[in-house]
């Protein structure tokens, strides 16, 4: 879908810990006019990752802020302080592998994409190929991805949308991951557009 009518794009902050493939997809959708959002800020808890390079190359303000010795509350407050300064409407976790404490003013304004059909195969320790390995070992015939609101527990908040893929008998974690990621590339922009339209109807 292209931007419609007077829809106001959401100002997005993307939190990442690694390769930045999801950020890359969002920037591409933004460039093509198929995202009701603009990436204004990228926050990483790890230095030297590809996602930081992608953000900087795209001219997006990028901040690397490891937790270090800071408490969860102090470090989370620092991250969301950056988001307030940038007037962020929606925080998008895109391969961000650390728990954060959500402040009251960002409740229902932080979303995450997870590579399974939650609540199955979610929670602490379930990320990346660990998820897909568990799916295959359990012998289930369908997996997929989930976009959900983030609360103060891993993979726990309310579900926005899900997309499903088959699990085939000859799947490896890598082949299943590739199939799921294709759906993630559709699901996350779809969820952002959905939230942008909801915002418009409230105005």
C-alpha positions in Angstrom: 0.0 0.0 0.0 1.1 3.6 -0.6 0.6 6.5 1.7 -3.1 7.4 1.6 -4.9 10.7 2.1 -3.6 12.8 5.0 -2.2 9.8 7.0 0.6 11.1 9.2 3.7 8.9 9.2 4.7 7.7 12.6 8.2 8.8 13.8 10.0 5.5 14.5 12.9 4.5 16.7 14.4 1.1 15.9 16.2 -0.8 18.6 18.7 -3.5 17.3 21.5 -5.8 18.5 22.8 -7.3 15.3 22.7 -7.5 11.5 20.1 -4.9 10.9 18.2 -6.9 8.3 14.8 -5.8 9.7 16.0 -2.1 9.8 17.1 -2.5 6.2 13.7 -3.7 5.2 11.9 -0.8 6.9 14.2 1.7 5.3 13.5 0.2 1.9 9.7 0.3 2.5 10.0 3.9 3.7 12.0 4.8 0.5 9.3 3.1 -1.7 6.5 5.0 0.0 5.0 1.8 1.4 5.5 2.6 5.1 3.4 4.9 7.2 6.5 5.7 9.3 9.9 7.3 9.1 13.0 5.9 10.9 14.2 8.9 12.9 16.5 7.1 15.4 18.4 3.8 15.8 19.5 2.6 19.1 21.9 -0.4 19.5 23.1 -2.1 22.7 26.1 -3.5 20.9 29.0 -1.7 19.2 30.4 -2.7 15.8 27.3 -4.5 14.5 26.1 -4.3 10.9 22.8 -2.7 11.9 24.7 0.4 13.2 26.6 0.6 9.9 23.3 0.4 7.9 21.7 3.2 10.0 24.7 5.5 9.7 24.9 4.9 6.0 21.3 5.8 5.7 21.9 9.1 7.5 19.7 8.1 10.5 20.7 9.4 13.9 22.4 6.4 15.6 23.3 5.9 19.2 25.2 2.9 20.7 24.3 2.5 24.3 25.3 -0.8 26.0 23.8 -1.5 29.4 27.2 -2.0 31.1 27.0 -1.8 34.8 23.8 0.2 34.8 20.6 -1.2 36.4 17.8 -2.2 34.0 15.7 0.8 35.1 18.5 3.3 34.7 19.6 2.0 31.3 16.0 1.8 30.0 15.3 5.3 31.2 18.3 6.5 29.2 17.1 4.7 26.0 13.6 6.1 26.3 15.0 9.5 27.1 16.7 9.5 23.6 13.3 8.5 22.2 11.5 11.4 23.9 14.2 13.9 22.6 13.5 12.7 19.1 9.7 13.0 19.5 9.3 9.3 18.7 5.8 8.0 18.2 6.6 4.2 18.1 9.6 2.2 19.2 10.3 -0.9 17.0 12.4 -3.7 18.4 14.1 -5.3 15.4 16.4 -8.1 16.7 16.9 -6.4 20.0 18.1 -9.1 22.4 17.7 -7.5 25.7 14.8 -6.8 28.1 13.9 -3.2 28.8 11.7 -1.6 31.3 8.8 0.2 29.5 8.0 3.6 31.1 4.4 4.6 31.5 4.4 7.0 28.6 5.6 4.3 26.2 3.1 1.6 27.1 1.5 0.4 23.9 4.1 2.4 21.9 6.7 -0.3 21.7 6.4 -3.3 19.4 8.6 -6.4 18.7 8.6 -9.0 15.9 9.3 -12.6 17.1 10.0 -15.5 14.7 7.3 -17.9 16.0 3.5 -18.0 16.5 3.4 -16.7 20.0 2.7 -17.8 22.7 4.4 -20.9 21.3 8.3 -20.8 21.3 8.6 -17.5 23.1 10.2 -16.2 26.3 13.7 -15.8 27.6 16.3 -17.6 25.5 14.0 -18.1 22.5 15.6 -16.0 19.7 17.0 -16.6 16.2 17.8 -20.2 15.2 17.1 -21.4 18.8 13.4 -20.8 18.0 13.5 -22.6 14.7 15.5 -25.5 16.1 12.9 -26.0 18.9 10.0 -25.8 16.3 11.6 -28.6 14.2 12.4 -30.7 17.2 8.8 -30.4 18.5 7.5 -31.7 15.1 5.0 -29.0 14.6 3.7 -28.4 11.0 3.3 -24.6 11.1 5.3 -21.7 12.4 5.6 -18.1 11.5 6.1 -14.7 13.0 4.3 -12.5 15.5 4.2 -8.7 15.9 3.3 -7.8 19.5 3.3 -5.0 21.9 6.2 -5.1 24.4 5.7 -5.2 28.1 8.1 -6.0 30.9 8.3 -9.7 30.1 9.9 -11.4 27.2 7.5 -12.0 24.2 4.5 -11.4 26.4 2.5 -8.4 25.3 -0.7 -8.3 23.2 -0.5 -9.6 19.7 -1.0 -7.2 16.8 -0.8 -9.7 13.9 0.7 -13.0 12.9 1.7 -14.6 9.6 2.1 -18.3 9.2 4.4 -20.6 7.2 4.5 -24.4 6.8 7.2 -26.4 8.4 8.3 -29.1 6.0 9.8 -32.6 6.9 13.2 -31.7 5.3 13.5 -28.2 7.0 16.7 -27.2 8.8 16.7 -24.3 11.2 18.3 -22.2 8.4 15.7 -23.0 5.7 12.8 -22.4 8.2 14.4 -19.1 9.3 14.6 -17.9 5.7 10.9 -18.7 5.1 9.9 -17.0 8.3 12.0 -13.9 7.6 10.2 -13.4 4.3 7.0 -13.1 6.3 8.6 -10.9 8.9 9.5 -8.4 6.1 5.7 -8.1 5.3 4.3 -8.4 8.8 6.3 -5.6 10.5 5.5 -2.9 8.0 1.9 -4.0 8.0 1.7 -3.6 11.8 3.3 -0.2 11.6 0.8 0.9 9.0 -2.0 -0.5 11.0 -0.9 1.5 14.1 -0.5 4.7 11.9 -4.1 4.3 10.7 -5.4 3.8 14.2 -3.5 7.0 15.3 -5.2 8.9 12.4 -8.7 7.8 13.5 -8.0 9.1 17.0 -7.1 12.5 15.8 
